[in-house]
Amino acid sequence: MPDDPTLGELARRLEDRLGDVRDDIRVLGNRIDSRVSMERYQIEQAQRDDAYKLLLERVKSIEDARREQEKTRAADRRLILSGLVVPVLVILLQVYLSTRGAGV
């Protein structure tokens, strides 16, 4: 019977195993507490989707404004050409034709 454990040794081994089980339960409890609930995940996902949609709308509005500005610049260039350059060229052509006609 010398190989058989004593009652005190059995109690210590049982206490060690019980401590291990308690540690395992504590670790599992911490893991469960740190887990994100599905409801919270869905709420955060919806918020990210909304932020993404707002960002897309903002980019689209900026692109639309840029296109409108390009159209305005093109119209301004046409206005400058027709309002300033063409009349000056017409005046120069008239002066040239009148000086050429006077010399003949």
C-alpha positions as a printed NumPy array, in Angstrom:
array([[   0.   ,    0.   ,    0.   ],
       [   2.893,    2.414,   -0.077],
       [   1.901,    3.4  ,   -3.661],
       [  -1.593,    4.497,   -2.603],
       [  -1.951,    8.269,   -1.973],
       [  -2.943,    9.482,    1.443],
       [  -6.146,   11.343,    2.13 ],
       [  -4.234,   14.61 ,    2.514],
       [  -2.533,   14.114,   -0.834],
       [  -5.868,   13.327,   -2.506],
       [  -7.33 ,   16.49 ,   -0.983],
       [  -4.415,   18.589,   -2.315],
       [  -4.748,   17.091,   -5.795],
       [  -8.489,   17.682,   -5.763],
       [  -7.93 ,   21.269,   -4.598],
       [  -5.398,   21.835,   -7.425],
       [  -7.855,   20.506,  -10.006],
       [ -10.618,   22.613,   -8.536],
       [  -8.353,   25.692,   -8.795],
       [  -7.637,   24.829,  -12.459],
       [ -11.359,   24.52 ,  -13.185],
       [ -12.011,   27.877,  -11.498],
       [  -9.258,   29.491,  -13.579],
       [ -10.728,   27.997,  -16.756],
       [ -14.199,   29.255,  -15.835],
       [ -12.784,   32.744,  -15.136],
       [ -10.998,   32.777,  -18.525],
       [ -14.175,   31.666,  -20.304],
       [ -16.151,   34.353,  -18.457],
       [ -13.682,   37.017,  -19.57 ],
       [ -13.865,   35.812,  -23.153],
       [ -17.662,   35.873,  -23.094],
       [ -17.629,   39.372,  -21.563],
       [ -15.286,   40.651,  -24.265],
       [ -17.405,   39.219,  -27.075],
       [ -19.377,   41.765,  -29.094],
       [ -23.088,   41.092,  -29.304],
       [ -24.69 ,   40.629,  -32.708],
       [ -26.992,   43.596,  -32.095],
       [ -24.059,   45.908,  -31.385],
       [ -22.203,   44.568,  -34.422],
       [ -25.207,   45.261,  -36.652],
       [ -25.576,   48.786,  -35.247],
       [ -21.893,   49.54 ,  -35.857],
       [ -22.129,   48.074,  -39.362],
       [ -25.164,   50.265,  -40.12 ],
       [ -23.258,   53.329,  -38.884],
       [ -20.305,   52.471,  -41.125],
       [ -22.663,   52.008,  -44.068],
       [ -24.282,   55.387,  -43.403],
       [ -20.889,   57.088,  -43.157],
       [ -19.836,   55.431,  -46.425],
       [ -23.015,   56.608,  -48.171],
       [ -22.501,   60.162,  -46.907],
       [ -18.923,   60.088,  -48.149],
       [ -20.041,   58.879,  -51.577],
       [ -22.675,   61.616,  -51.765],
       [ -20.094,   64.227,  -50.801],
       [ -17.638,   63.025,  -53.445],
       [ -20.416,   63.024,  -56.047],
       [ -21.437,   66.574,  -55.15 ],
       [ -17.814,   67.728,  -55.376],
       [ -17.459,   66.098,  -58.799],
       [ -20.713,   67.692,  -59.983],
       [ -19.552,   71.104,  -58.758],
       [ -16.246,   70.633,  -60.575],
       [ -18.049,   69.771,  -63.819],
       [ -20.278,   72.822,  -63.468],
       [ -17.213,   74.977,  -62.864],
       [ -15.571,   73.576,  -66.008],
       [ -18.721,   74.411,  -68.016],
       [ -18.707,   77.926,  -66.576],
       [ -15.045,   78.381,  -67.495],
       [ -15.705,   77.203,  -71.052],
       [ -18.608,   79.653,  -71.318],
       [ -16.394,   82.436,  -69.955],
       [ -13.72 ,   81.668,  -72.56 ],
       [ -16.315,   81.826,  -75.332],
       [ -17.596,   85.119,  -73.936],
       [ -14.093,   86.589,  -73.802],
       [ -13.427,   85.466,  -77.365],
       [ -16.691,   86.808,  -78.736],
       [ -16.792,   89.937,  -76.566],
       [ -13.209,   91.153,  -76.724],
       [ -11.03 ,   89.439,  -79.29 ],
       [ -13.434,   89.346,  -82.23 ],
       [ -14.368,   93.073,  -82.074],
       [ -10.682,   94.039,  -81.869],
       [  -9.95 ,   91.871,  -84.913],
       [ -12.895,   93.408,  -86.793],
       [ -11.636,   96.923,  -86.003],
       [  -8.118,   96.005,  -87.131],
       [  -9.514,   94.483,  -90.33 ],
       [ -11.539,   97.643,  -91.023],
       [  -8.5  ,   99.821,  -90.419],
       [  -6.409,   97.655,  -92.682],
       [  -9.039,   97.645,  -95.421],
       [  -9.6  ,  101.375,  -95.152],
       [  -5.858,  102.119,  -95.412],
       [  -5.495,   99.742,  -98.305],
       [  -8.527,  101.171, -100.055],
       [  -7.325,  104.74 ,  -99.558],
       [  -3.976,  103.969, -101.154],
       [  -5.482,  102.556, -104.344]])
